[in-house]
């Protein structure tokens, strides 16, 4: 019995050691990979890699502005979730089954010299020129993201180029789903386009968002298709609910009874749509 206990302790200790080493290795890879794509410094405050599941949870990711800017942080991401394909990664292709990015704030800054922080993003410049992201050896970076869920809470524009600093905030509350992203530059450009959409920031900063929008048009179309499918499914479900409640055979005869039936029908509708929304929503961790 004592021998079994020792073996169990050794196995647990080994798993913990492997987990710690793997966490550190992937943390370094993520930070260096992001710096390679963006050209900017990036840090994380928390990092956890599943031992048995191919899942990475990242906390407190911050992408920093380049030198010469008063505000230190360009992008604040409290949480990132990644479900990766380990065999594909070991073979040289970064295949991510699902990625969830939660941006609390995206900051666009024009400094006192008139420079814009967005122009320092390597991926943005490369995307405008039609170039692909490259690794340290100069080869194109291979990446495939099956499903991306992007949330952006707030976009902020700060202009220090005038006599007095100007600050404008926009609560955009983006919550979109994209599929089949195969270029790191597309991912970064997509975030920039969505952060600026629905705001006046591009005009205020004199930033050409049009070329970026055209370069990620395929990804934007995939989000519109996903939203259309979700809307169509919901409309069909609501139509079925209305028909059920309005039919002559409905036993509901009072306001309280009608409310109860609506609630029950809604619950059944959500359950029945669960499978349909799997492809558009988040998977289980």
MARVO-450658 format. One record per residue (C-alpha): residue number from 1; residue in three letters; chain; y, x, z. Coordinates in steps of 0.25 Angstrom, whole numbers, plus 5000, padded with zeros to 4 digits. Example, Ala and Ser with C-alpha at 12.3 -4.5 7.8 and 13.67 -1.06 7.14 Angstrom:
BEGIN
<resi: 1	resn: ala	chain: A	yy: 4982	xx: 5049	zz: 5031> $
<resi: 2	resn: ser	chain: A	yy: 4996	xx: 5055	zz: 5029> $
END
This chain:
BEGIN
<resi: 1	resn: unk	chain: A	yy: 5000	xx: 5000	zz: 5000> $
<resi: 2	resn: unk	chain: A	yy: 5009	xx: 5011	zz: 5003> $
<resi: 3	resn: unk	chain: A	yy: 5006	xx: 5018	zz: 4990> $
<resi: 4	resn: unk	chain: A	yy: 5010	xx: 5005	zz: 4983> $
<resi: 5	resn: unk	chain: A	yy: 5023	xx: 5004	zz: 4990> $
<resi: 6	resn: unk	chain: A	yy: 5026	xx: 5019	zz: 4986> $
<resi: 7	resn: unk	chain: A	yy: 5023	xx: 5016	zz: 4972> $
<resi: 8	resn: unk	chain: A	yy: 5031	xx: 5003	zz: 4972> $
<resi: 9	resn: unk	chain: A	yy: 5043	xx: 5011	zz: 4978> $
<resi: 10	resn: unk	chain: A	yy: 5042	xx: 5022	zz: 4967> $
<resi: 11	resn: unk	chain: A	yy: 5041	xx: 5012	zz: 4956> $
<resi: 12	resn: unk	chain: A	yy: 5054	xx: 5005	zz: 4961> $
<resi: 13	resn: unk	chain: A	yy: 5061	xx: 5018	zz: 4963> $
<resi: 14	resn: unk	chain: A	yy: 5057	xx: 5022	zz: 4949> $
<resi: 15	resn: unk	chain: A	yy: 5062	xx: 5009	zz: 4943> $
<resi: 16	resn: unk	chain: A	yy: 5076	xx: 5010	zz: 4951> $
<resi: 17	resn: unk	chain: A	yy: 5077	xx: 5025	zz: 4946> $
<resi: 18	resn: unk	chain: A	yy: 5074	xx: 5021	zz: 4932> $
<resi: 19	resn: unk	chain: A	yy: 5084	xx: 5009	zz: 4933> $
<resi: 20	resn: unk	chain: A	yy: 5095	xx: 5018	zz: 4938> $
<resi: 21	resn: unk	chain: A	yy: 5093	xx: 5029	zz: 4928> $
<resi: 22	resn: unk	chain: A	yy: 5093	xx: 5018	zz: 4917> $
<resi: 23	resn: unk	chain: A	yy: 5105	xx: 5012	zz: 4922> $
<resi: 24	resn: unk	chain: A	yy: 5113	xx: 5025	zz: 4922> $
<resi: 25	resn: unk	chain: A	yy: 5108	xx: 5029	zz: 4908> $
<resi: 26	resn: unk	chain: A	yy: 5111	xx: 5015	zz: 4902> $
<resi: 27	resn: unk	chain: A	yy: 5125	xx: 5015	zz: 4909> $
<resi: 28	resn: unk	chain: A	yy: 5129	xx: 5028	zz: 4903> $
<resi: 29	resn: unk	chain: A	yy: 5124	xx: 5024	zz: 4889> $
<resi: 30	resn: unk	chain: A	yy: 5132	xx: 5011	zz: 4890> $
<resi: 31	resn: unk	chain: A	yy: 5144	xx: 5017	zz: 4894> $
<resi: 32	resn: unk	chain: A	yy: 5143	xx: 5029	zz: 4884> $
<resi: 33	resn: unk	chain: A	yy: 5139	xx: 5019	zz: 4873> $
<resi: 34	resn: unk	chain: A	yy: 5151	xx: 5010	zz: 4876> $
<resi: 35	resn: unk	chain: A	yy: 5161	xx: 5022	zz: 4876> $
<resi: 36	resn: unk	chain: A	yy: 5155	xx: 5026	zz: 4862> $
<resi: 37	resn: unk	chain: A	yy: 5157	xx: 5013	zz: 4856> $
<resi: 38	resn: unk	chain: A	yy: 5171	xx: 5010	zz: 4862> $
<resi: 39	resn: unk	chain: A	yy: 5176	xx: 5024	zz: 4864> $
<resi: 40	resn: unk	chain: A	yy: 5181	xx: 5020	zz: 4878> $
<resi: 41	resn: unk	chain: A	yy: 5176	xx: 5023	zz: 4892> $
<resi: 42	resn: unk	chain: A	yy: 5167	xx: 5013	zz: 4899> $
<resi: 43	resn: unk	chain: A	yy: 5162	xx: 5011	zz: 4913> $
<resi: 44	resn: unk	chain: A	yy: 5152	xx: 5002	zz: 4920> $
<resi: 45	resn: unk	chain: A	yy: 5151	xx: 4998	zz: 4935> $
<resi: 46	resn: unk	chain: A	yy: 5137	xx: 4993	zz: 4935> $
<resi: 47	resn: unk	chain: A	yy: 5125	xx: 4995	zz: 4927> $
<resi: 48	resn: unk	chain: A	yy: 5111	xx: 4989	zz: 4928> $
<resi: 49	resn: unk	chain: A	yy: 5099	xx: 4991	zz: 4918> $
<resi: 50	resn: unk	chain: A	yy: 5087	xx: 4982	zz: 4920> $
<resi: 51	resn: unk	chain: A	yy: 5074	xx: 4990	zz: 4923> $
<resi: 52	resn: unk	chain: A	yy: 5064	xx: 4980	zz: 4917> $
<resi: 53	resn: unk	chain: A	yy: 5074	xx: 4972	zz: 4908> $
<resi: 54	resn: unk	chain: A	yy: 5083	xx: 4978	zz: 4897> $
<resi: 55	resn: unk	chain: A	yy: 5096	xx: 4973	zz: 4903> $
<resi: 56	resn: unk	chain: A	yy: 5109	xx: 4980	zz: 4907> $
<resi: 57	resn: unk	chain: A	yy: 5119	xx: 4974	zz: 4916> $
<resi: 58	resn: unk	chain: A	yy: 5133	xx: 4982	zz: 4916> $
<resi: 59	resn: unk	chain: A	yy: 5144	xx: 4979	zz: 4926> $
<resi: 60	resn: unk	chain: A	yy: 5159	xx: 4982	zz: 4926> $
<resi: 61	resn: unk	chain: A	yy: 5160	xx: 4989	zz: 4912> $
<resi: 62	resn: unk	chain: A	yy: 5174	xx: 4994	zz: 4909> $
<resi: 63	resn: unk	chain: A	yy: 5179	xx: 4999	zz: 4895> $
<resi: 64	resn: unk	chain: A	yy: 5191	xx: 5008	zz: 4898> $
<resi: 65	resn: unk	chain: A	yy: 5203	xx: 5009	zz: 4889> $
<resi: 66	resn: unk	chain: A	yy: 5206	xx: 5023	zz: 4883> $
<resi: 67	resn: unk	chain: A	yy: 5216	xx: 5033	zz: 4889> $
<resi: 68	resn: unk	chain: A	yy: 5231	xx: 5029	zz: 4887> $
<resi: 69	resn: unk	chain: A	yy: 5229	xx: 5014	zz: 4892> $
<resi: 70	resn: unk	chain: A	yy: 5234	xx: 5009	zz: 4906> $
<resi: 71	resn: unk	chain: A	yy: 5223	xx: 4999	zz: 4908> $
<resi: 72	resn: unk	chain: A	yy: 5209	xx: 5006	zz: 4910> $
<resi: 73	resn: unk	chain: A	yy: 5200	xx: 4995	zz: 4906> $
<resi: 74	resn: unk	chain: A	yy: 5199	xx: 4989	zz: 4892> $
<resi: 75	resn: unk	chain: A	yy: 5186	xx: 4980	zz: 4894> $
<resi: 76	resn: unk	chain: A	yy: 5181	xx: 4975	zz: 4908> $
<resi: 77	resn: unk	chain: A	yy: 5166	xx: 4970	zz: 4907> $
<resi: 78	resn: unk	chain: A	yy: 5161	xx: 4966	zz: 4920> $
<resi: 79	resn: unk	chain: A	yy: 5147	xx: 4963	zz: 4915> $
<resi: 80	resn: unk	chain: A	yy: 5138	xx: 4967	zz: 4903> $
<resi: 81	resn: unk	chain: A	yy: 5123	xx: 4963	zz: 4901> $
<resi: 82	resn: unk	chain: A	yy: 5114	xx: 4969	zz: 4891> $
<resi: 83	resn: unk	chain: A	yy: 5100	xx: 4966	zz: 4887> $
<resi: 84	resn: unk	chain: A	yy: 5095	xx: 4978	zz: 4879> $
<resi: 85	resn: unk	chain: A	yy: 5083	xx: 4981	zz: 4870> $
<resi: 86	resn: unk	chain: A	yy: 5078	xx: 4994	zz: 4876> $
<resi: 87	resn: unk	chain: A	yy: 5068	xx: 4998	zz: 4865> $
<resi: 88	resn: unk	chain: A	yy: 5079	xx: 4996	zz: 4854> $
<resi: 89	resn: unk	chain: A	yy: 5088	xx: 5005	zz: 4862> $
<resi: 90	resn: unk	chain: A	yy: 5077	xx: 5016	zz: 4864> $
<resi: 91	resn: unk	chain: A	yy: 5076	xx: 5016	zz: 4849> $
<resi: 92	resn: unk	chain: A	yy: 5091	xx: 5018	zz: 4847> $
<resi: 93	resn: unk	chain: A	yy: 5096	xx: 5004	zz: 4845> $
<resi: 94	resn: unk	chain: A	yy: 5105	xx: 4998	zz: 4856> $
<resi: 95	resn: unk	chain: A	yy: 5099	xx: 4983	zz: 4855> $
<resi: 96	resn: unk	chain: A	yy: 5105	xx: 4974	zz: 4865> $
<resi: 97	resn: unk	chain: A	yy: 5099	xx: 4960	zz: 4866> $
<resi: 98	resn: unk	chain: A	yy: 5110	xx: 4954	zz: 4874> $
<resi: 99	resn: unk	chain: A	yy: 5124	xx: 4959	zz: 4879> $
<resi: 100	resn: unk	chain: A	yy: 5133	xx: 4952	zz: 4888> $
<resi: 101	resn: unk	chain: A	yy: 5147	xx: 4957	zz: 4889> $
<resi: 102	resn: unk	chain: A	yy: 5157	xx: 4951	zz: 4899> $
<resi: 103	resn: unk	chain: A	yy: 5171	xx: 4956	zz: 4898> $
<resi: 104	resn: unk	chain: A	yy: 5181	xx: 4952	zz: 4909> $
<resi: 105	resn: unk	chain: A	yy: 5193	xx: 4958	zz: 4902> $
<resi: 106	resn: unk	chain: A	yy: 5196	xx: 4965	zz: 4888> $
<resi: 107	resn: unk	chain: A	yy: 5209	xx: 4973	zz: 4889> $
<resi: 108	resn: unk	chain: A	yy: 5217	xx: 4976	zz: 4876> $
<resi: 109	resn: unk	chain: A	yy: 5229	xx: 4986	zz: 4879> $
<resi: 110	resn: unk	chain: A	yy: 5240	xx: 4992	zz: 4871> $
<resi: 111	resn: unk	chain: A	yy: 5245	xx: 5004	zz: 4879> $
<resi: 112	resn: unk	chain: A	yy: 5259	xx: 5010	zz: 4879> $
<resi: 113	resn: unk	chain: A	yy: 5257	xx: 5018	zz: 4867> $
<resi: 114	resn: unk	chain: A	yy: 5253	xx: 5005	zz: 4859> $
<resi: 115	resn: unk	chain: A	yy: 5238	xx: 5009	zz: 4859> $
<resi: 116	resn: unk	chain: A	yy: 5228	xx: 4998	zz: 4860> $
<resi: 117	resn: unk	chain: A	yy: 5215	xx: 5000	zz: 4868> $
<resi: 118	resn: unk	chain: A	yy: 5207	xx: 4993	zz: 4858> $
<resi: 119	resn: unk	chain: A	yy: 5210	xx: 5003	zz: 4847> $
<resi: 120	resn: unk	chain: A	yy: 5202	xx: 5013	zz: 4856> $
<resi: 121	resn: unk	chain: A	yy: 5189	xx: 5006	zz: 4855> $
<resi: 122	resn: unk	chain: A	yy: 5180	xx: 5014	zz: 4845> $
<resi: 123	resn: unk	chain: A	yy: 5172	xx: 5002	zz: 4842> $
<resi: 124	resn: unk	chain: A	yy: 5184	xx: 4994	zz: 4838> $
<resi: 125	resn: unk	chain: A	yy: 5189	xx: 5005	zz: 4829> $
<resi: 126	resn: unk	chain: A	yy: 5175	xx: 5007	zz: 4823> $
<resi: 127	resn: unk	chain: A	yy: 5173	xx: 4992	zz: 4820> $
<resi: 128	resn: unk	chain: A	yy: 5187	xx: 4991	zz: 4813> $
<resi: 129	resn: unk	chain: A	yy: 5182	xx: 5003	zz: 4804> $
<resi: 130	resn: unk	chain: A	yy: 5168	xx: 4997	zz: 4802> $
<resi: 131	resn: unk	chain: A	yy: 5161	xx: 5008	zz: 4809> $
<resi: 132	resn: unk	chain: A	yy: 5149	xx: 5007	zz: 4818> $
<resi: 133	resn: unk	chain: A	yy: 5148	xx: 5013	zz: 4832> $
<resi: 134	resn: unk	chain: A	yy: 5142	xx: 5026	zz: 4833> $
<resi: 135	resn: unk	chain: A	yy: 5134	xx: 5034	zz: 4844> $
<resi: 136	resn: unk	chain: A	yy: 5136	xx: 5048	zz: 4849> $
<resi: 137	resn: unk	chain: A	yy: 5129	xx: 5054	zz: 4837> $
<resi: 138	resn: unk	chain: A	yy: 5137	xx: 5046	zz: 4827> $
<resi: 139	resn: unk	chain: A	yy: 5126	xx: 5036	zz: 4823> $
<resi: 140	resn: unk	chain: A	yy: 5129	xx: 5021	zz: 4823> $
<resi: 141	resn: unk	chain: A	yy: 5126	xx: 5015	zz: 4836> $
<resi: 142	resn: unk	chain: A	yy: 5114	xx: 5005	zz: 4835> $
<resi: 143	resn: unk	chain: A	yy: 5117	xx: 4992	zz: 4843> $
<resi: 144	resn: unk	chain: A	yy: 5112	xx: 4978	zz: 4842> $
<resi: 145	resn: unk	chain: A	yy: 5116	xx: 4967	zz: 4852> $
<resi: 146	resn: unk	chain: A	yy: 5108	xx: 4954	zz: 4850> $
<resi: 147	resn: unk	chain: A	yy: 5117	xx: 4945	zz: 4859> $
<resi: 148	resn: unk	chain: A	yy: 5131	xx: 4948	zz: 4865> $
<resi: 149	resn: unk	chain: A	yy: 5138	xx: 4939	zz: 4875> $
<resi: 150	resn: unk	chain: A	yy: 5153	xx: 4943	zz: 4876> $
<resi: 151	resn: unk	chain: A	yy: 5162	xx: 4938	zz: 4887> $
<resi: 152	resn: unk	chain: A	yy: 5177	xx: 4942	zz: 4888> $
<resi: 153	resn: unk	chain: A	yy: 5185	xx: 4936	zz: 4899> $
<resi: 154	resn: unk	chain: A	yy: 5199	xx: 4941	zz: 4896> $
<resi: 155	resn: unk	chain: A	yy: 5207	xx: 4949	zz: 4886> $
<resi: 156	resn: unk	chain: A	yy: 5220	xx: 4957	zz: 4891> $
<resi: 157	resn: unk	chain: A	yy: 5230	xx: 4963	zz: 4882> $
<resi: 158	resn: unk	chain: A	yy: 5240	xx: 4974	zz: 4888> $
<resi: 159	resn: unk	chain: A	yy: 5251	xx: 4980	zz: 4881> $
<resi: 160	resn: unk	chain: A	yy: 5258	xx: 4992	zz: 4887> $
<resi: 161	resn: unk	chain: A	yy: 5266	xx: 4996	zz: 4874> $
<resi: 162	resn: unk	chain: A	yy: 5278	xx: 4988	zz: 4877> $
<resi: 163	resn: unk	chain: A	yy: 5289	xx: 4989	zz: 4887> $
<resi: 164	resn: unk	chain: A	yy: 5281	xx: 4981	zz: 4897> $
<resi: 165	resn: unk	chain: A	yy: 5266	xx: 4979	zz: 4897> $
<resi: 166	resn: unk	chain: A	yy: 5261	xx: 4966	zz: 4892> $
<resi: 167	resn: unk	chain: A	yy: 5248	xx: 4959	zz: 4897> $
<resi: 168	resn: unk	chain: A	yy: 5241	xx: 4947	zz: 4891> $
<resi: 169	resn: unk	chain: A	yy: 5228	xx: 4941	zz: 4896> $
<resi: 170	resn: unk	chain: A	yy: 5218	xx: 4932	zz: 4888> $
<resi: 171	resn: unk	chain: A	yy: 5207	xx: 4925	zz: 4895> $
<resi: 172	resn: unk	chain: A	yy: 5197	xx: 4924	zz: 4883> $
<resi: 173	resn: unk	chain: A	yy: 5184	xx: 4921	zz: 4890> $
<resi: 174	resn: unk	chain: A	yy: 5175	xx: 4925	zz: 4878> $
<resi: 175	resn: unk	chain: A	yy: 5161	xx: 4922	zz: 4879> $
<resi: 176	resn: unk	chain: A	yy: 5153	xx: 4924	zz: 4866> $
<resi: 177	resn: unk	chain: A	yy: 5140	xx: 4927	zz: 4861> $
<resi: 178	resn: unk	chain: A	yy: 5137	xx: 4937	zz: 4849> $
<resi: 179	resn: unk	chain: A	yy: 5124	xx: 4942	zz: 4842> $
<resi: 180	resn: unk	chain: A	yy: 5119	xx: 4953	zz: 4834> $
<resi: 181	resn: unk	chain: A	yy: 5129	xx: 4964	zz: 4837> $
<resi: 182	resn: unk	chain: A	yy: 5125	xx: 4977	zz: 4830> $
<resi: 183	resn: unk	chain: A	yy: 5137	xx: 4986	zz: 4832> $
<resi: 184	resn: unk	chain: A	yy: 5144	xx: 4992	zz: 4844> $
<resi: 185	resn: unk	chain: A	yy: 5157	xx: 4991	zz: 4838> $
<resi: 186	resn: unk	chain: A	yy: 5155	xx: 4976	zz: 4835> $
<resi: 187	resn: unk	chain: A	yy: 5153	xx: 4974	zz: 4849> $
<resi: 188	resn: unk	chain: A	yy: 5165	xx: 4981	zz: 4854> $
<resi: 189	resn: unk	chain: A	yy: 5174	xx: 4974	zz: 4843> $
<resi: 190	resn: unk	chain: A	yy: 5168	xx: 4961	zz: 4846> $
<resi: 191	resn: unk	chain: A	yy: 5173	xx: 4962	zz: 4860> $
<resi: 192	resn: unk	chain: A	yy: 5187	xx: 4966	zz: 4856> $
<resi: 193	resn: unk	chain: A	yy: 5188	xx: 4954	zz: 4846> $
<resi: 194	resn: unk	chain: A	yy: 5183	xx: 4944	zz: 4856> $
<resi: 195	resn: unk	chain: A	yy: 5192	xx: 4950	zz: 4867> $
<resi: 196	resn: unk	chain: A	yy: 5204	xx: 4948	zz: 4858> $
<resi: 197	resn: unk	chain: A	yy: 5201	xx: 4935	zz: 4851> $
<resi: 198	resn: unk	chain: A	yy: 5208	xx: 4923	zz: 4856> $
<resi: 199	resn: unk	chain: A	yy: 5219	xx: 4932	zz: 4862> $
<resi: 200	resn: unk	chain: A	yy: 5232	xx: 4938	zz: 4856> $
<resi: 201	resn: unk	chain: A	yy: 5228	xx: 4952	zz: 4860> $
<resi: 202	resn: unk	chain: A	yy: 5225	xx: 4957	zz: 4846> $
<resi: 203	resn: unk	chain: A	yy: 5239	xx: 4953	zz: 4841> $
<resi: 204	resn: unk	chain: A	yy: 5246	xx: 4958	zz: 4853> $
<resi: 205	resn: unk	chain: A	yy: 5239	xx: 4971	zz: 4852> $
<resi: 206	resn: unk	chain: A	yy: 5240	xx: 4972	zz: 4837> $
<resi: 207	resn: unk	chain: A	yy: 5225	xx: 4974	zz: 4836> $
<resi: 208	resn: unk	chain: A	yy: 5217	xx: 4971	zz: 4824> $
<resi: 209	resn: unk	chain: A	yy: 5206	xx: 4962	zz: 4829> $
<resi: 210	resn: unk	chain: A	yy: 5203	xx: 4957	zz: 4815> $
<resi: 211	resn: unk	chain: A	yy: 5195	xx: 4969	zz: 4810> $
<resi: 212	resn: unk	chain: A	yy: 5187	xx: 4968	zz: 4822> $
<resi: 213	resn: unk	chain: A	yy: 5185	xx: 4953	zz: 4821> $
<resi: 214	resn: unk	chain: A	yy: 5179	xx: 4955	zz: 4807> $
<resi: 215	resn: unk	chain: A	yy: 5170	xx: 4966	zz: 4811> $
<resi: 216	resn: unk	chain: A	yy: 5164	xx: 4958	zz: 4822> $
<resi: 217	resn: unk	chain: A	yy: 5164	xx: 4945	zz: 4814> $
<resi: 218	resn: unk	chain: A	yy: 5149	xx: 4944	zz: 4814> $
<resi: 219	resn: unk	chain: A	yy: 5148	xx: 4945	zz: 4829> $
<resi: 220	resn: unk	chain: A	yy: 5159	xx: 4934	zz: 4830> $
<resi: 221	resn: unk	chain: A	yy: 5151	xx: 4925	zz: 4821> $
<resi: 222	resn: unk	chain: A	yy: 5139	xx: 4926	zz: 4829> $
<resi: 223	resn: unk	chain: A	yy: 5147	xx: 4922	zz: 4841> $
<resi: 224	resn: unk	chain: A	yy: 5152	xx: 4910	zz: 4834> $
<resi: 225	resn: unk	chain: A	yy: 5138	xx: 4906	zz: 4829> $
<resi: 226	resn: unk	chain: A	yy: 5133	xx: 4907	zz: 4843> $
<resi: 227	resn: unk	chain: A	yy: 5144	xx: 4898	zz: 4848> $
<resi: 228	resn: unk	chain: A	yy: 5142	xx: 4888	zz: 4837> $
<resi: 229	resn: unk	chain: A	yy: 5127	xx: 4887	zz: 4840> $
<resi: 230	resn: unk	chain: A	yy: 5130	xx: 4885	zz: 4855> $
<resi: 231	resn: unk	chain: A	yy: 5141	xx: 4874	zz: 4852> $
<resi: 232	resn: unk	chain: A	yy: 5131	xx: 4867	zz: 4842> $
<resi: 233	resn: unk	chain: A	yy: 5120	xx: 4867	zz: 4853> $
<resi: 234	resn: unk	chain: A	yy: 5129	xx: 4862	zz: 4863> $
<resi: 235	resn: unk	chain: A	yy: 5135	xx: 4851	zz: 4854> $
<resi: 236	resn: unk	chain: A	yy: 5121	xx: 4846	zz: 4850> $
<resi: 237	resn: unk	chain: A	yy: 5117	xx: 4846	zz: 4865> $
<resi: 238	resn: unk	chain: A	yy: 5129	xx: 4838	zz: 4869> $
<resi: 239	resn: unk	chain: A	yy: 5127	xx: 4828	zz: 4857> $
<resi: 240	resn: unk	chain: A	yy: 5113	xx: 4826	zz: 4862> $
<resi: 241	resn: unk	chain: A	yy: 5118	xx: 4823	zz: 4876> $
<resi: 242	resn: unk	chain: A	yy: 5128	xx: 4813	zz: 4871> $
<resi: 243	resn: unk	chain: A	yy: 5117	xx: 4806	zz: 4863> $
<resi: 244	resn: unk	chain: A	yy: 5108	xx: 4805	zz: 4875> $
<resi: 245	resn: unk	chain: A	yy: 5119	xx: 4800	zz: 4884> $
<resi: 246	resn: unk	chain: A	yy: 5124	xx: 4790	zz: 4873> $
<resi: 247	resn: unk	chain: A	yy: 5111	xx: 4784	zz: 4869> $
<resi: 248	resn: unk	chain: A	yy: 5107	xx: 4770	zz: 4873> $
<resi: 249	resn: unk	chain: A	yy: 5094	xx: 4775	zz: 4880> $
<resi: 250	resn: unk	chain: A	yy: 5103	xx: 4783	zz: 4890> $
<resi: 251	resn: unk	chain: A	yy: 5100	xx: 4778	zz: 4904> $
<resi: 252	resn: unk	chain: A	yy: 5114	xx: 4783	zz: 4909> $
<resi: 253	resn: unk	chain: A	yy: 5122	xx: 4771	zz: 4914> $
<resi: 254	resn: unk	chain: A	yy: 5132	xx: 4777	zz: 4924> $
<resi: 255	resn: unk	chain: A	yy: 5142	xx: 4788	zz: 4923> $
<resi: 256	resn: unk	chain: A	yy: 5134	xx: 4795	zz: 4934> $
<resi: 257	resn: unk	chain: A	yy: 5122	xx: 4794	zz: 4926> $
<resi: 258	resn: unk	chain: A	yy: 5128	xx: 4799	zz: 4913> $
<resi: 259	resn: unk	chain: A	yy: 5134	xx: 4811	zz: 4920> $
<resi: 260	resn: unk	chain: A	yy: 5120	xx: 4814	zz: 4926> $
<resi: 261	resn: unk	chain: A	yy: 5113	xx: 4813	zz: 4912> $
<resi: 262	resn: unk	chain: A	yy: 5124	xx: 4822	zz: 4906> $
<resi: 263	resn: unk	chain: A	yy: 5121	xx: 4832	zz: 4916> $
<resi: 264	resn: unk	chain: A	yy: 5106	xx: 4832	zz: 4914> $
<resi: 265	resn: unk	chain: A	yy: 5107	xx: 4832	zz: 4899> $
<resi: 266	resn: unk	chain: A	yy: 5116	xx: 4844	zz: 4900> $
<resi: 267	resn: unk	chain: A	yy: 5106	xx: 4851	zz: 4908> $
<resi: 268	resn: unk	chain: A	yy: 5095	xx: 4848	zz: 4898> $
<resi: 269	resn: unk	chain: A	yy: 5104	xx: 4852	zz: 4887> $
<resi: 270	resn: unk	chain: A	yy: 5108	xx: 4866	zz: 4893> $
<resi: 271	resn: unk	chain: A	yy: 5093	xx: 4869	zz: 4895> $
<resi: 272	resn: unk	chain: A	yy: 5089	xx: 4865	zz: 4881> $
<resi: 273	resn: unk	chain: A	yy: 5100	xx: 4874	zz: 4876> $
<resi: 274	resn: unk	chain: A	yy: 5096	xx: 4886	zz: 4884> $
<resi: 275	resn: unk	chain: A	yy: 5087	xx: 4892	zz: 4873> $
<resi: 276	resn: unk	chain: A	yy: 5097	xx: 4889	zz: 4862> $
<resi: 277	resn: unk	chain: A	yy: 5108	xx: 4897	zz: 4870> $
<resi: 278	resn: unk	chain: A	yy: 5099	xx: 4909	zz: 4874> $
<resi: 279	resn: unk	chain: A	yy: 5104	xx: 4916	zz: 4861> $
<resi: 280	resn: unk	chain: A	yy: 5118	xx: 4913	zz: 4864> $
<resi: 281	resn: unk	chain: A	yy: 5118	xx: 4915	zz: 4879> $
<resi: 282	resn: unk	chain: A	yy: 5114	xx: 4926	zz: 4889> $
<resi: 283	resn: unk	chain: A	yy: 5100	xx: 4930	zz: 4891> $
<resi: 284	resn: unk	chain: A	yy: 5094	xx: 4931	zz: 4905> $
<resi: 285	resn: unk	chain: A	yy: 5095	xx: 4944	zz: 4912> $
END
